[in-house]
Structures are given as structure tokens and as C-alpha cells.
Amino acid sequence: MTALDGLFWSGSQRIAEDILCRYGEVIFTAIFSQLALPTFIHQLTGDN
């Protein structure tokens, strides 16, 4: 692994961590709403 590869890798890792920090909560909320909201609404309305 050359120094350039190491620099690119650490840069990519930093970008990935930045994206995860920034969008992780949004992504988690989206997934959670996709999974949990329908179940919650079914329980709320009594639909089976």
C-alpha cells in the first residue's frame, strides 16, 4: 500500500463517517418508520 493509497483510504473513511454521522439518524428514522409505523397503525385502527 502506497502513501497515496493510505491517504485516499483515510479520506474515504472520514467522508463515510461524516455521512454516517449526518445521515445515520435520518436513515434510521426512515427505516424505523417503514418497519414500525404500519404495525403501530394496524394496532391503533384494529386492522389485522
N, CA, C and O atoms as CSV, one atom per row, in Angstrom:
chain,resi,resn,atom,element,x,y,z
A,1,MET,N,N,0.852,-1.201,0.000
A,1,MET,CA,C,0.000,0.000,0.000
A,1,MET,C,C,0.882,1.244,0.000
A,1,MET,O,O,1.722,1.418,0.884
A,2,THR,N,N,0.692,2.093,-0.979
A,2,THR,CA,C,1.494,3.304,-1.066
A,2,THR,C,C,0.928,4.377,-0.146
A,2,THR,O,O,-0.167,4.234,0.399
A,3,ALA,N,N,1.686,5.445,0.015
A,3,ALA,CA,C,1.233,6.547,0.865
A,3,ALA,C,C,-0.036,7.174,0.295
A,3,ALA,O,O,-0.921,7.608,1.032
A,4,LEU,N,N,-0.104,7.209,-1.038
A,4,LEU,CA,C,-1.282,7.784,-1.697
A,4,LEU,C,C,-2.523,6.947,-1.406
A,4,LEU,O,O,-3.598,7.487,-1.144
A,5,ASP,N,N,-2.366,5.616,-1.453
A,5,ASP,CA,C,-3.480,4.723,-1.122
A,5,ASP,C,C,-3.949,4.954,0.305
A,5,ASP,O,O,-5.148,5.000,0.579
A,6,GLY,N,N,-2.979,5.101,1.219
A,6,GLY,CA,C,-3.316,5.339,2.622
A,6,GLY,C,C,-4.064,6.646,2.792
A,6,GLY,O,O,-5.031,6.726,3.550
A,7,LEU,N,N,-3.611,7.672,2.081
A,7,LEU,CA,C,-4.258,8.983,2.161
A,7,LEU,C,C,-5.682,8.914,1.628
A,7,LEU,O,O,-6.611,9.454,2.229
A,8,PHE,N,N,-5.839,8.240,0.490
A,8,PHE,CA,C,-7.168,8.090,-0.112
A,8,PHE,C,C,-8.090,7.307,0.804
A,8,PHE,O,O,-9.261,7.655,0.957
A,9,TRP,N,N,-7.562,6.241,1.419
A,9,TRP,CA,C,-8.371,5.393,2.294
A,9,TRP,C,C,-8.844,6.178,3.507
A,9,TRP,O,O,-10.022,6.133,3.859
A,10,SER,N,N,-7.911,6.911,4.157
A,10,SER,CA,C,-8.290,7.667,5.349
A,10,SER,C,C,-9.278,8.768,4.978
A,10,SER,O,O,-10.181,9.078,5.755
A,11,GLY,N,N,-9.113,9.356,3.800
A,11,GLY,CA,C,-10.047,10.380,3.349
A,11,GLY,C,C,-11.423,9.808,3.100
A,11,GLY,O,O,-12.428,10.405,3.487
A,12,SER,N,N,-11.475,8.651,2.453
A,12,SER,CA,C,-12.756,7.998,2.194
A,12,SER,C,C,-13.432,7.592,3.494
A,12,SER,O,O,-14.649,7.708,3.639
A,13,GLN,N,N,-12.628,7.115,4.438
A,13,GLN,CA,C,-13.165,6.691,5.725
A,13,GLN,C,C,-13.755,7.892,6.460
A,13,GLN,O,O,-14.824,7.796,7.062
A,14,ARG,N,N,-13.054,9.016,6.407
A,14,ARG,CA,C,-13.530,10.223,7.080
A,14,ARG,C,C,-14.834,10.701,6.453
A,14,ARG,O,O,-15.755,11.114,7.158
A,15,ILE,N,N,-14.908,10.643,5.122
A,15,ILE,CA,C,-16.132,11.044,4.418
A,15,ILE,C,C,-17.283,10.120,4.789
A,15,ILE,O,O,-18.403,10.574,5.026
A,16,ALA,N,N,-16.998,8.814,4.839
A,16,ALA,CA,C,-18.034,7.844,5.186
A,16,ALA,C,C,-18.544,8.076,6.604
A,16,ALA,O,O,-19.747,8.009,6.857
A,17,GLU,N,N,-17.619,8.352,7.530
A,17,GLU,CA,C,-18.022,8.611,8.909
A,17,GLU,C,C,-18.846,9.888,8.992
A,17,GLU,O,O,-19.814,9.960,9.749
A,18,ASP,N,N,-18.459,10.904,8.209
A,18,ASP,CA,C,-19.197,12.167,8.199
A,18,ASP,C,C,-20.613,11.948,7.690
A,18,ASP,O,O,-21.570,12.489,8.243
A,19,ILE,N,N,-20.744,11.149,6.628
A,19,ILE,CA,C,-22.063,10.842,6.071
A,19,ILE,C,C,-22.896,10.069,7.087
A,19,ILE,O,O,-24.083,10.343,7.262
A,20,LEU,N,N,-22.264,9.096,7.759
A,20,LEU,CA,C,-22.977,8.298,8.755
A,20,LEU,C,C,-23.455,9.176,9.898
A,20,LEU,O,O,-24.587,9.041,10.360
A,21,CYS,N,N,-22.588,10.081,10.356
A,21,CYS,CA,C,-22.968,10.963,11.462
A,21,CYS,C,C,-24.117,11.870,11.047
A,21,CYS,O,O,-25.042,12.118,11.820
A,22,ARG,N,N,-24.045,12.364,9.802
A,22,ARG,CA,C,-25.021,13.355,9.358
A,22,ARG,C,C,-26.346,12.711,8.989
A,22,ARG,O,O,-27.411,13.233,9.318
A,23,TYR,N,N,-26.277,11.571,8.303
A,23,TYR,CA,C,-27.486,10.972,7.743
A,23,TYR,C,C,-27.927,9.704,8.457
A,23,TYR,O,O,-28.999,9.169,8.173
A,24,GLY,N,N,-27.098,9.217,9.390
A,24,GLY,CA,C,-27.443,7.989,10.092
A,24,GLY,C,C,-28.778,8.077,10.794
A,24,GLY,O,O,-29.577,7.140,10.762
A,25,GLU,N,N,-29.015,9.224,11.435
A,25,GLU,CA,C,-30.265,9.402,12.169
A,25,GLU,C,C,-31.447,9.457,11.213
A,25,GLU,O,O,-32.510,8.905,11.499
A,26,VAL,N,N,-31.260,10.121,10.081
A,26,VAL,CA,C,-32.323,10.222,9.077
A,26,VAL,C,C,-32.634,8.851,8.491
A,26,VAL,O,O,-33.795,8.470,8.344
A,27,ILE,N,N,-31.568,8.114,8.159
A,27,ILE,CA,C,-31.746,6.775,7.594
A,27,ILE,C,C,-32.421,5.863,8.596
A,27,ILE,O,O,-33.330,5.110,8.247
A,28,PHE,N,N,-31.970,5.932,9.866
A,28,PHE,CA,C,-32.563,5.096,10.909
A,28,PHE,C,C,-34.042,5.427,11.071
A,28,PHE,O,O,-34.876,4.528,11.184
A,29,THR,N,N,-34.366,6.724,11.082
A,29,THR,CA,C,-35.757,7.145,11.234
A,29,THR,C,C,-36.602,6.643,10.065
A,29,THR,O,O,-37.731,6.192,10.260
A,30,ALA,N,N,-36.058,6.721,8.855
A,30,ALA,CA,C,-36.785,6.258,7.673
A,30,ALA,C,C,-37.046,4.760,7.738
A,30,ALA,O,O,-38.158,4.304,7.472
A,31,ILE,N,N,-36.017,3.996,8.093
A,31,ILE,CA,C,-36.172,2.538,8.200
A,31,ILE,C,C,-37.148,2.202,9.314
A,31,ILE,O,O,-38.017,1.345,9.149
A,32,PHE,N,N,-37.005,2.877,10.451
A,32,PHE,CA,C,-37.882,2.614,11.590
A,32,PHE,C,C,-39.331,2.898,11.233
A,32,PHE,O,O,-40.226,2.124,11.574
A,33,SER,N,N,-39.564,4.021,10.538
A,33,SER,CA,C,-40.938,4.370,10.169
A,33,SER,C,C,-41.499,3.364,9.169
A,33,SER,O,O,-42.687,3.043,9.212
A,34,GLN,N,N,-40.650,2.865,8.269
A,34,GLN,CA,C,-41.088,1.852,7.309
A,34,GLN,C,C,-41.488,0.559,8.006
A,34,GLN,O,O,-42.445,-0.101,7.601
A,35,LEU,N,N,-40.751,0.198,9.060
A,35,LEU,CA,C,-40.994,-1.076,9.730
A,35,LEU,C,C,-42.043,-0.962,10.824
A,35,LEU,O,O,-42.923,-1.816,10.935
A,36,ALA,N,N,-41.956,0.087,11.632
A,36,ALA,CA,C,-42.746,0.157,12.860
A,36,ALA,C,C,-44.088,0.860,12.667
A,36,ALA,O,O,-45.081,0.472,13.282
A,37,LEU,N,N,-44.130,1.880,11.828
A,37,LEU,CA,C,-45.362,2.652,11.686
A,37,LEU,C,C,-46.543,1.830,11.189
A,37,LEU,O,O,-47.629,1.947,11.756
A,38,PRO,N,N,-46.385,1.000,10.153
A,38,PRO,CA,C,-47.532,0.187,9.714
A,38,PRO,C,C,-48.086,-0.693,10.819
A,38,PRO,O,O,-49.302,-0.805,10.972
A,39,THR,N,N,-47.200,-1.323,11.596
A,39,THR,CA,C,-47.628,-2.166,12.710
A,39,THR,C,C,-48.381,-1.340,13.737
A,39,THR,O,O,-49.430,-1.753,14.232
A,40,PHE,N,N,-47.840,-0.165,14.055
A,40,PHE,CA,C,-48.462,0.711,15.044
A,40,PHE,C,C,-49.835,1.167,14.566
A,40,PHE,O,O,-50.789,1.199,15.344
A,41,ILE,N,N,-49.935,1.519,13.293
A,41,ILE,CA,C,-51.215,1.980,12.731
A,41,ILE,C,C,-52.231,0.843,12.737
A,41,ILE,O,O,-53.404,1.063,13.039
A,42,HIS,N,N,-51.790,-0.369,12.406
A,42,HIS,CA,C,-52.683,-1.533,12.445
A,42,HIS,C,C,-53.220,-1.756,13.852
A,42,HIS,O,O,-54.407,-2.030,14.031
A,43,GLN,N,N,-52.355,-1.641,14.847
A,43,GLN,CA,C,-52.791,-1.811,16.231
A,43,GLN,C,C,-53.746,-0.694,16.626
A,43,GLN,O,O,-54.719,-0.922,17.345
A,44,LEU,N,N,-53.460,0.522,16.149
A,44,LEU,CA,C,-54.253,1.693,16.511
A,44,LEU,C,C,-55.658,1.593,15.918
A,44,LEU,O,O,-56.643,1.892,16.593
A,45,THR,N,N,-55.750,1.170,14.653
A,45,THR,CA,C,-57.041,1.126,13.971
A,45,THR,C,C,-57.759,-0.195,14.184
A,45,THR,O,O,-58.946,-0.314,13.880
A,46,GLY,N,N,-57.041,-1.201,14.709
A,46,GLY,CA,C,-57.647,-2.500,14.929
A,46,GLY,C,C,-57.676,-3.358,13.690
A,46,GLY,O,O,-58.297,-4.421,13.685
A,47,ASP,N,N,-57.008,-2.909,12.624
A,47,ASP,CA,C,-56.914,-3.723,11.412
A,47,ASP,C,C,-55.952,-4.876,11.639
A,47,ASP,O,O,-54.912,-4.723,12.280
A,48,ASN,N,N,-56.323,-6.043,11.096
A,48,ASN,CA,C,-55.395,-7.172,11.227
A,48,ASN,C,C,-54.864,-7.515,9.850
A,48,ASN,O,O,-54.062,-8.439,9.710
